[in-house]
């Protein structure tokens, strides 16, 4: 009787403790998220309580790993999963391996006893193991091997077909040498004869063949890896190496289309402005349009200055719309190129500025007989950089414009 009374007291204490735990769990159920047990991207059930010093996250990871390893066995019998219950826990077993253990707290979280919870979870696990057995079984493995061999044979046949088509194309290109191909000449210089054209076309066809074969490999290798579940993730990763750059390029091209239209509008507007100033310069040079104080020989130099300024303005407007213009590398290269040009072209810029000054000072014009220091002759050419004089001895003397600016000039005309 004393033993029975002790049992009743212990049972009453346990009942009070369980009631207190249930009340606390009921208050936490609305705000507590369970940890999912995921096998092959399929969520089987959730765990909420700790067990044996392991957090719910650690329990879920261990259960997922054990079920995944069990499902990949060739000699798997899913119905052999059984329940073994003790005073403390209820275990789901396969052979001597514990797949998952349930305590009274797990049952309280699911509002049922742990034995009932174990039976429900056993049905879920057995169902998943049957699916995995069908996926990882012997016959499925044979089918995957057959698919693997079929893909390899198909790729081999594609290589053979590509090489056969290339040989046909090469023979056709060689026949074109005597039919449609003609030598490509610039004035009297023969840039490409028919033989060289055949060599270039064959090289391009060969390059195209290798590109096609490379694309075939890039698609076939991920396909081979995707056949087996063990390498499926690697297949997705390999395919992402191909698809992600292509996708980023396509998105970049689509996103750049508005900027491209803006650049086209700016270029077209500057182009027609340059044409308008060219027309006005021709009219002034031919003296069909007369401007007070503006000489006809100023027309073309002024046109060149305005054209240069317009193109510089166009580049300044287009620059922000160029791809990569905001990157530090692009800006650094631009500064570096500008620095090289500014340091290496000081003499050239000086001659150009001197040529412009000489043009607008009008100390001489083409055909005038002038004396420049010890050189006497007729002006035969004026360029932005130099002026050429033909002496009475029929010698052509080239003089930099900056030298003319720093010398005295006598005009005999």
The 8 nearest C-alpha neighbors of each residue, nearest first, counted from 0:
[[1, 3, 2, 4, 5, 6, 7, 8],
 [2, 0, 4, 3, 5, 6, 7, 8],
 [1, 3, 5, 4, 0, 6, 7, 8],
 [4, 2, 6, 0, 5, 1, 7, 8],
 [3, 5, 1, 7, 6, 2, 0, 8],
 [6, 4, 8, 2, 3, 7, 9, 1],
 [7, 5, 3, 9, 4, 8, 10, 2],
 [6, 8, 10, 4, 5, 9, 11, 3],
 [7, 9, 5, 11, 6, 10, 4, 12],
 [8, 10, 12, 6, 11, 7, 5, 13],
 [11, 9, 7, 13, 12, 8, 6, 14],
 [10, 12, 14, 8, 9, 13, 7, 15],
 [13, 11, 9, 15, 10, 14, 8, 16],
 [14, 12, 16, 10, 15, 11, 17, 9],
 [13, 15, 11, 17, 16, 12, 10, 18],
 [16, 14, 18, 12, 13, 17, 19, 11],
 [15, 17, 13, 19, 14, 18, 12, 20],
 [18, 16, 20, 14, 19, 15, 21, 13],
 [17, 19, 21, 15, 16, 20, 14, 22],
 [20, 18, 16, 22, 17, 21, 15, 23],
 [19, 21, 17, 23, 22, 18, 24, 16],
 [22, 20, 18, 24, 23, 19, 17, 25],
 [21, 23, 25, 19, 20, 24, 18, 26],
 [22, 24, 20, 26, 21, 25, 19, 27],
 [25, 23, 27, 21, 26, 22, 28, 20],
 [26, 24, 22, 28, 23, 27, 21, 29],
 [25, 27, 23, 24, 28, 22, 29, 30],
 [28, 26, 24, 25, 30, 29, 31, 23],
 [29, 27, 25, 31, 30, 26, 24, 108],
 [30, 28, 27, 31, 26, 25, 32, 24],
 [29, 31, 27, 28, 32, 26, 33, 25],
 [32, 30, 28, 27, 29, 33, 47, 24],
 [33, 31, 30, 34, 47, 28, 29, 45],
 [32, 34, 47, 45, 46, 35, 31, 55],
 [33, 35, 45, 46, 56, 55, 47, 59],
 [36, 34, 45, 44, 37, 42, 33, 46],
 [35, 37, 59, 44, 42, 63, 43, 45],
 [38, 36, 42, 41, 40, 63, 35, 43],
 [37, 39, 41, 40, 63, 67, 42, 36],
 [38, 40, 41, 37, 67, 42, 131, 63],
 [41, 39, 38, 37, 42, 43, 36, 63],
 [42, 40, 38, 37, 39, 43, 36, 127],
 [43, 41, 37, 36, 44, 35, 38, 40],
 [44, 42, 36, 37, 41, 123, 38, 45],
 [45, 43, 36, 35, 42, 46, 120, 37],
 [46, 44, 35, 34, 33, 36, 47, 43],
 [47, 45, 34, 33, 55, 48, 35, 59],
 [46, 48, 33, 55, 34, 45, 105, 108],
 [49, 47, 55, 105, 46, 104, 50, 54],
 [48, 50, 54, 55, 53, 52, 51, 47],
 [51, 49, 53, 52, 48, 54, 58, 102],
 [50, 52, 53, 49, 54, 58, 100, 102],
 [51, 53, 50, 54, 49, 57, 55, 58],
 [54, 52, 50, 51, 49, 57, 58, 55],
 [53, 55, 49, 57, 56, 58, 52, 50],
 [56, 54, 58, 49, 57, 47, 46, 48],
 [55, 57, 59, 54, 58, 34, 60, 53],
 [58, 56, 60, 54, 59, 55, 53, 61],
 [57, 59, 55, 61, 60, 56, 62, 53],
 [58, 60, 36, 62, 56, 57, 61, 63],
 [59, 61, 57, 63, 58, 62, 64, 56],
 [62, 60, 64, 58, 63, 59, 65, 57],
 [61, 63, 59, 65, 64, 60, 99, 98],
 [64, 62, 60, 66, 61, 65, 38, 36],
 [63, 65, 61, 67, 62, 66, 60, 68],
 [66, 64, 62, 68, 67, 63, 69, 61],
 [65, 67, 69, 63, 68, 64, 70, 62],
 [68, 66, 70, 64, 69, 65, 63, 38],
 [67, 69, 65, 66, 71, 70, 64, 72],
 [70, 68, 66, 67, 71, 72, 65, 75],
 [69, 71, 67, 131, 128, 68, 72, 66],
 [72, 70, 69, 68, 135, 73, 67, 131],
 [73, 71, 75, 74, 70, 69, 68, 135],
 [72, 74, 136, 75, 137, 71, 135, 132],
 [75, 73, 72, 76, 136, 132, 71, 137],
 [74, 76, 72, 73, 77, 132, 70, 69],
 [77, 75, 78, 79, 74, 80, 129, 132],
 [76, 78, 125, 79, 128, 129, 80, 75],
 [77, 79, 80, 76, 125, 81, 129, 128],
 [80, 78, 77, 76, 81, 93, 94, 92],
 [79, 81, 93, 78, 92, 77, 91, 125],
 [82, 80, 92, 91, 79, 93, 83, 121],
 [83, 81, 91, 90, 92, 84, 89, 80],
 [82, 84, 90, 89, 91, 81, 85, 92],
 [83, 85, 89, 90, 88, 82, 86, 114],
 [86, 84, 87, 88, 89, 83, 90, 114],
 [85, 87, 88, 84, 89, 102, 103, 83],
 [86, 88, 85, 102, 89, 103, 84, 101],
 [89, 87, 102, 85, 101, 84, 86, 100],
 [88, 90, 84, 101, 100, 83, 85, 114],
 [91, 89, 100, 83, 82, 99, 92, 84],
 [90, 92, 82, 99, 98, 81, 97, 100],
 [93, 91, 97, 81, 96, 80, 98, 90],
 [94, 92, 80, 96, 95, 79, 81, 97],
 [93, 95, 96, 92, 79, 80, 97, 81],
 [94, 96, 93, 92, 97, 98, 91, 80],
 [97, 95, 93, 94, 92, 98, 91, 65],
 [98, 96, 92, 99, 91, 90, 93, 95],
 [97, 99, 91, 92, 62, 96, 65, 66],
 [98, 100, 91, 97, 90, 62, 101, 92],
 [101, 99, 90, 89, 91, 88, 102, 98],
 [102, 100, 89, 88, 105, 113, 90, 117],
 [103, 101, 88, 105, 104, 113, 89, 106],
 [102, 104, 106, 105, 113, 107, 112, 101],
 [103, 105, 107, 106, 102, 108, 48, 20],
 [106, 104, 108, 102, 103, 107, 101, 48],
 [105, 107, 113, 112, 111, 103, 109, 104],
 [106, 108, 110, 104, 109, 105, 21, 111],
 [109, 107, 105, 106, 110, 104, 24, 47],
 [108, 110, 106, 107, 111, 105, 116, 112],
 [111, 109, 107, 108, 106, 112, 21, 105],
 [112, 110, 106, 109, 107, 115, 116, 113],
 [111, 113, 106, 115, 114, 116, 103, 107],
 [112, 114, 106, 116, 115, 103, 117, 102],
 [115, 113, 117, 116, 112, 118, 89, 84],
 [114, 116, 118, 112, 113, 117, 119, 111],
 [115, 117, 113, 119, 114, 118, 112, 106],
 [116, 118, 114, 120, 115, 119, 121, 113],
 [119, 117, 121, 115, 116, 120, 114, 122],
 [120, 118, 116, 122, 121, 117, 115, 123],
 [119, 121, 123, 117, 122, 118, 124, 116],
 [122, 120, 118, 124, 123, 119, 117, 125],
 [121, 123, 125, 120, 119, 124, 126, 118],
 [122, 124, 120, 126, 121, 125, 127, 119],
 [123, 125, 127, 121, 126, 122, 128, 120],
 [126, 124, 128, 122, 77, 127, 123, 121],
 [125, 127, 129, 123, 124, 128, 122, 130],
 [126, 128, 124, 130, 129, 125, 131, 123],
 [129, 127, 131, 125, 130, 70, 126, 77],
 [128, 130, 132, 126, 127, 131, 77, 125],
 [131, 129, 127, 133, 128, 132, 134, 126],
 [130, 132, 134, 128, 70, 133, 129, 135],
 [133, 131, 129, 135, 136, 134, 130, 128],
 [132, 134, 130, 131, 136, 135, 129, 139],
 [135, 133, 131, 132, 136, 139, 130, 140],
 [134, 136, 132, 71, 133, 131, 139, 140],
 [137, 135, 132, 139, 133, 73, 138, 134],
 [136, 138, 140, 139, 141, 73, 135, 133],
 [139, 137, 141, 140, 136, 142, 135, 133],
 [138, 140, 142, 136, 141, 137, 134, 135],
 [139, 141, 137, 143, 138, 142, 136, 144],
 [142, 140, 138, 144, 139, 143, 145, 137],
 [143, 141, 145, 139, 140, 144, 146, 138],
 [142, 144, 146, 140, 145, 141, 147, 226],
 [143, 145, 147, 141, 146, 142, 140, 148],
 [144, 146, 142, 148, 143, 147, 149, 141],
 [147, 145, 149, 143, 144, 148, 150, 142],
 [146, 148, 144, 150, 145, 149, 143, 223],
 [149, 147, 151, 145, 150, 146, 152, 144],
 [148, 150, 146, 152, 147, 151, 153, 145],
 [149, 151, 153, 147, 148, 152, 154, 146],
 [152, 150, 148, 154, 153, 149, 155, 147],
 [153, 151, 155, 149, 154, 150, 148, 156],
 [152, 154, 150, 156, 151, 155, 149, 157],
 [153, 155, 157, 151, 156, 152, 150, 158],
 [156, 154, 152, 158, 157, 153, 151, 159],
 [155, 157, 159, 153, 158, 154, 160, 152],
 [158, 156, 154, 160, 159, 155, 161, 153],
 [157, 159, 161, 155, 156, 160, 162, 154],
 [158, 160, 156, 162, 157, 161, 163, 155],
 [161, 159, 157, 163, 158, 162, 156, 164],
 [162, 160, 158, 164, 163, 159, 157, 165],
 [161, 163, 165, 159, 164, 160, 158, 166],
 [164, 162, 160, 166, 165, 161, 159, 167],
 [165, 163, 167, 161, 166, 162, 168, 160],
 [164, 166, 168, 162, 167, 163, 169, 161],
 [167, 165, 169, 163, 168, 164, 170, 162],
 [168, 166, 164, 170, 165, 169, 171, 163],
 [169, 167, 165, 171, 166, 170, 164, 172],
 [168, 170, 166, 172, 171, 167, 165, 201],
 [171, 169, 173, 167, 172, 168, 166, 174],
 [170, 172, 168, 174, 169, 173, 167, 175],
 [173, 171, 175, 169, 174, 170, 168, 197],
 [172, 174, 170, 175, 171, 176, 169, 197],
 [175, 173, 171, 176, 172, 177, 170, 178],
 [176, 174, 178, 172, 173, 177, 179, 180],
 [177, 175, 180, 174, 173, 178, 193, 179],
 [176, 178, 175, 174, 179, 180, 173, 193],
 [179, 177, 175, 176, 180, 174, 181, 173],
 [178, 180, 175, 181, 177, 176, 174, 193],
 [181, 179, 176, 175, 193, 178, 177, 182],
 [182, 180, 193, 183, 179, 192, 176, 178],
 [181, 183, 192, 193, 191, 184, 180, 189],
 [184, 182, 191, 190, 189, 192, 181, 185],
 [185, 183, 189, 190, 188, 186, 182, 187],
 [184, 186, 188, 187, 189, 190, 183, 191],
 [185, 187, 188, 184, 189, 190, 183, 182],
 [188, 186, 185, 189, 184, 190, 183, 182],
 [189, 187, 185, 184, 186, 190, 183, 191],
 [190, 188, 184, 191, 183, 185, 187, 192],
 [189, 191, 184, 183, 188, 185, 192, 182],
 [192, 190, 183, 182, 189, 195, 196, 193],
 [191, 193, 182, 195, 194, 183, 196, 189],
 [194, 192, 196, 182, 195, 176, 181, 180],
 [193, 195, 197, 196, 192, 198, 176, 191],
 [196, 194, 198, 197, 192, 193, 191, 199],
 [195, 197, 193, 199, 194, 198, 200, 191],
 [196, 198, 200, 194, 195, 199, 201, 193],
 [197, 199, 195, 201, 196, 200, 202, 194],
 [200, 198, 202, 196, 197, 201, 195, 203],
 [201, 199, 203, 197, 202, 198, 196, 204],
 [200, 202, 204, 198, 203, 199, 197, 205],
 [201, 203, 205, 199, 200, 204, 198, 206],
 [204, 202, 206, 200, 205, 201, 207, 199],
 [205, 203, 207, 201, 206, 202, 200, 208],
 [206, 204, 208, 202, 207, 203, 201, 209],
 [207, 205, 203, 209, 208, 204, 202, 210],
 [206, 208, 204, 210, 205, 209, 203, 211],
 [209, 207, 205, 211, 206, 210, 204, 212],
 [210, 208, 212, 206, 211, 207, 213, 205],
 [209, 211, 207, 213, 208, 212, 214, 206],
 [212, 210, 214, 208, 209, 213, 207, 215],
 [213, 211, 215, 209, 214, 210, 208, 216],
 [214, 212, 210, 216, 215, 211, 209, 217],
 [215, 213, 217, 211, 216, 212, 210, 218],
 [216, 214, 212, 218, 213, 217, 219, 211],
 [215, 217, 219, 213, 218, 214, 220, 212],
 [216, 218, 214, 215, 219, 220, 213, 221],
 [217, 219, 215, 216, 220, 221, 214, 222],
 [218, 220, 216, 222, 221, 217, 215, 223],
 [219, 221, 223, 222, 218, 216, 217, 224],
 [222, 220, 234, 224, 223, 219, 238, 218],
 [221, 223, 219, 225, 220, 224, 218, 226],
 [224, 222, 220, 221, 225, 226, 147, 219],
 [223, 225, 234, 221, 230, 222, 226, 231],
 [224, 226, 231, 222, 234, 223, 227, 221],
 [227, 225, 224, 223, 143, 228, 222, 231],
 [226, 228, 229, 225, 230, 231, 224, 143],
 [229, 227, 231, 230, 226, 225, 232, 135],
 [230, 228, 227, 231, 232, 233, 224, 225],
 [231, 229, 233, 224, 228, 232, 227, 225],
 [230, 232, 225, 228, 234, 233, 224, 229],
 [233, 231, 235, 234, 230, 236, 229, 225],
 [232, 234, 236, 230, 231, 235, 237, 224],
 [235, 233, 221, 224, 231, 237, 225, 232],
 [236, 234, 238, 232, 233, 237, 239, 231],
 [235, 237, 233, 239, 234, 238, 232, 240],
 [238, 236, 234, 240, 239, 235, 221, 233],
 [237, 239, 235, 241, 240, 236, 221, 242],
 [238, 240, 242, 236, 241, 237, 243, 235],
 [241, 239, 237, 238, 242, 243, 236, 244],
 [242, 240, 238, 239, 243, 244, 245, 237],
 [241, 243, 239, 245, 244, 246, 240, 238],
 [242, 244, 246, 239, 245, 241, 240, 247],
 [245, 243, 247, 246, 242, 248, 241, 240],
 [246, 244, 248, 242, 243, 247, 249, 241],
 [247, 245, 243, 249, 248, 244, 242, 250],
 [246, 248, 244, 250, 249, 245, 251, 243],
 [249, 247, 251, 245, 246, 250, 252, 244],
 [250, 248, 252, 246, 251, 247, 245, 253],
 [251, 249, 247, 253, 252, 248, 254, 246],
 [250, 252, 248, 254, 249, 253, 247, 255],
 [251, 253, 255, 249, 250, 254, 248, 256],
 [254, 252, 250, 255, 256, 251, 249, 257],
 [253, 255, 251, 252, 256, 250, 257, 258],
 [254, 256, 252, 258, 253, 257, 251, 259],
 [255, 257, 259, 258, 253, 254, 260, 252],
 [258, 256, 260, 259, 255, 261, 254, 253],
 [259, 257, 261, 255, 260, 256, 320, 262],
 [258, 260, 256, 262, 261, 257, 255, 263],
 [259, 261, 263, 257, 262, 258, 264, 256],
 [260, 262, 258, 264, 259, 263, 265, 257],
 [263, 261, 259, 265, 260, 264, 317, 266],
 [264, 262, 260, 266, 261, 265, 267, 259],
 [263, 265, 261, 267, 262, 266, 268, 260],
 [266, 264, 262, 268, 263, 267, 269, 261],
 [267, 265, 263, 269, 268, 264, 270, 262],
 [268, 266, 270, 264, 269, 265, 263, 271],
 [267, 269, 265, 270, 271, 266, 264, 272],
 [270, 268, 272, 266, 271, 267, 273, 265],
 [271, 269, 267, 273, 268, 272, 266, 274],
 [270, 272, 274, 273, 268, 269, 275, 267],
 [271, 273, 269, 275, 274, 270, 268, 276],
 [272, 274, 276, 270, 271, 275, 306, 277],
 [275, 273, 271, 277, 272, 276, 278, 270],
 [274, 276, 272, 278, 277, 273, 271, 279],
 [275, 277, 279, 273, 278, 274, 280, 272],
 [278, 276, 274, 280, 275, 279, 273, 281],
 [277, 279, 275, 281, 276, 280, 274, 282],
 [280, 278, 276, 282, 281, 277, 283, 275],
 [281, 279, 298, 277, 283, 282, 278, 299],
 [282, 280, 284, 278, 283, 279, 285, 277],
 [281, 283, 279, 287, 285, 288, 280, 284],
 [284, 282, 288, 286, 280, 281, 285, 295],
 [283, 285, 295, 281, 286, 282, 298, 280],
 [284, 286, 282, 283, 287, 281, 295, 288],
 [287, 285, 283, 288, 284, 289, 282, 295],
 [286, 288, 282, 285, 283, 289, 284, 281],
 [289, 287, 283, 286, 282, 290, 285, 279],
 [288, 290, 286, 283, 287, 291, 293, 295],
 [291, 289, 293, 292, 288, 283, 294, 295],
 [290, 292, 293, 289, 294, 288, 295, 283],
 [293, 291, 290, 294, 289, 295, 297, 359],
 [292, 294, 290, 291, 295, 297, 289, 298],
 [293, 295, 297, 296, 292, 298, 290, 283],
 [296, 294, 284, 297, 298, 283, 286, 293],
 [295, 297, 298, 294, 284, 299, 300, 358],
 [298, 296, 295, 294, 300, 299, 301, 359],
 [297, 299, 280, 301, 295, 296, 284, 300],
 [298, 300, 302, 301, 280, 297, 303, 296],
 [301, 299, 303, 302, 297, 298, 304, 355],
 [300, 302, 304, 298, 299, 303, 297, 305],
 [301, 303, 299, 305, 300, 304, 306, 298],
 [302, 304, 306, 300, 301, 305, 307, 299],
 [305, 303, 301, 307, 302, 306, 308, 300],
 [304, 306, 308, 302, 307, 303, 309, 301],
 [307, 305, 303, 309, 304, 308, 273, 302],
 [306, 308, 304, 310, 305, 309, 303, 311],
 [307, 309, 311, 305, 306, 310, 312, 304],
 [310, 308, 312, 306, 311, 307, 313, 305],
 [309, 311, 313, 307, 312, 308, 306, 314],
 [310, 312, 308, 314, 313, 309, 307, 315],
 [311, 313, 309, 315, 310, 314, 308, 316],
 [312, 314, 310, 316, 311, 315, 309, 317],
 [315, 313, 317, 311, 316, 312, 318, 310],
 [314, 316, 312, 318, 313, 317, 311, 319],
 [317, 315, 313, 314, 318, 312, 319, 265],
 [318, 316, 314, 320, 315, 319, 262, 313],
 [317, 319, 315, 321, 320, 316, 314, 324],
 [320, 318, 321, 317, 324, 316, 325, 315],
 [321, 319, 318, 317, 258, 322, 262, 324],
 [320, 322, 318, 324, 319, 323, 317, 258],
 [323, 321, 324, 320, 255, 325, 319, 318],
 [322, 324, 326, 325, 321, 329, 328, 327],
 [323, 325, 321, 322, 326, 329, 319, 330],
 [326, 324, 323, 327, 330, 329, 319, 322],
 [327, 325, 323, 329, 328, 324, 330, 331],
 [326, 328, 330, 329, 331, 325, 324, 332],
 [327, 329, 331, 330, 326, 332, 323, 333],
 [330, 328, 332, 326, 331, 327, 324, 333],
 [329, 331, 333, 327, 328, 332, 334, 326],
 [332, 330, 328, 334, 333, 329, 327, 335],
 [331, 333, 335, 329, 334, 330, 336, 328],
 [334, 332, 330, 336, 331, 335, 337, 329],
 [333, 335, 337, 331, 332, 336, 338, 330],
 [334, 336, 332, 338, 337, 333, 331, 339],
 [337, 335, 339, 333, 338, 334, 332, 340],
 [338, 336, 334, 340, 335, 339, 341, 333],
 [337, 339, 335, 341, 336, 340, 334, 342],
 [340, 338, 336, 342, 337, 341, 343, 335],
 [341, 339, 337, 343, 338, 342, 344, 336],
 [340, 342, 338, 339, 344, 343, 337, 345],
 [343, 341, 339, 340, 344, 338, 345, 337],
 [344, 342, 340, 341, 339, 345, 346, 338],
 [343, 345, 347, 346, 341, 340, 342, 348],
 [344, 346, 348, 347, 343, 349, 342, 341],
 [347, 345, 349, 344, 348, 350, 343, 401],
 [346, 348, 344, 350, 349, 345, 351, 384],
 [349, 347, 351, 345, 350, 346, 344, 352],
 [348, 350, 346, 352, 347, 351, 353, 345],
 [349, 351, 401, 353, 384, 400, 347, 348],
 [352, 350, 383, 354, 348, 384, 353, 349],
 [353, 351, 355, 349, 354, 350, 348, 356],
 [352, 354, 350, 356, 401, 351, 355, 400],
 [355, 353, 383, 351, 357, 352, 400, 356],
 [354, 356, 358, 352, 353, 357, 351, 359],
 [355, 357, 353, 359, 358, 354, 360, 352],
 [358, 356, 360, 354, 355, 359, 361, 353],
 [359, 357, 355, 361, 356, 360, 354, 297],
 [358, 360, 356, 361, 357, 355, 297, 362],
 [361, 359, 357, 358, 362, 356, 355, 363],
 [362, 360, 363, 358, 359, 357, 364, 356],
 [363, 361, 360, 357, 364, 410, 408, 358],
 [364, 362, 361, 367, 410, 365, 369, 378],
 [365, 363, 367, 366, 361, 378, 362, 381],
 [364, 366, 378, 367, 379, 380, 363, 381],
 [365, 367, 378, 377, 379, 364, 368, 363],
 [366, 368, 412, 377, 378, 365, 364, 369],
 [369, 367, 377, 411, 376, 412, 410, 378],
 [370, 368, 410, 409, 411, 375, 376, 367],
 [371, 369, 375, 409, 374, 408, 372, 410],
 [370, 372, 408, 374, 373, 375, 369, 407],
 [371, 373, 374, 370, 407, 406, 408, 375],
 [372, 374, 371, 375, 370, 408, 376, 407],
 [375, 373, 371, 370, 372, 376, 390, 396],
 [376, 374, 370, 369, 390, 371, 373, 368],
 [375, 377, 390, 389, 368, 388, 369, 391],
 [376, 378, 368, 389, 388, 367, 366, 379],
 [377, 379, 388, 366, 365, 367, 380, 387],
 [378, 380, 388, 365, 387, 366, 377, 389],
 [381, 379, 387, 386, 378, 365, 382, 388],
 [380, 382, 386, 385, 387, 383, 379, 365],
 [381, 383, 384, 385, 386, 380, 354, 387],
 [382, 384, 354, 351, 385, 355, 381, 350],
 [385, 383, 350, 351, 382, 400, 399, 354],
 [386, 384, 399, 400, 382, 398, 383, 381],
 [385, 387, 381, 398, 380, 397, 382, 399],
 [388, 386, 397, 380, 396, 379, 378, 398],
 [387, 389, 378, 396, 377, 395, 376, 379],
 [388, 390, 395, 376, 377, 394, 393, 396],
 [391, 389, 376, 394, 392, 393, 375, 388],
 [390, 392, 393, 376, 389, 394, 375, 377],
 [391, 393, 390, 394, 389, 395, 376, 375],
 [394, 392, 390, 391, 389, 395, 376, 388],
 [393, 395, 390, 389, 392, 396, 391, 388],
 [396, 394, 389, 388, 387, 390, 393, 397],
 [395, 397, 388, 387, 394, 389, 398, 390],
 [398, 396, 387, 386, 385, 395, 388, 399],
 [397, 399, 386, 385, 387, 400, 396, 402],
 [400, 398, 385, 402, 401, 384, 386, 350],
 [399, 401, 403, 385, 350, 402, 354, 353],
 [400, 402, 350, 404, 353, 403, 399, 349],
 [403, 401, 405, 400, 404, 399, 406, 398],
 [404, 402, 400, 406, 401, 405, 399, 398],
 [403, 405, 401, 402, 406, 353, 400, 357],
 [404, 406, 402, 403, 401, 407, 400, 353],
 [407, 405, 403, 404, 402, 408, 372, 371],
 [406, 408, 371, 372, 409, 405, 403, 404],
 [407, 409, 371, 370, 410, 406, 369, 372],
 [410, 408, 370, 369, 411, 371, 407, 362],
 [409, 411, 369, 412, 368, 370, 408, 363],
 [412, 410, 368, 369, 409, 367, 370, 363],
 [411, 367, 368, 410, 369, 363, 366, 409]]
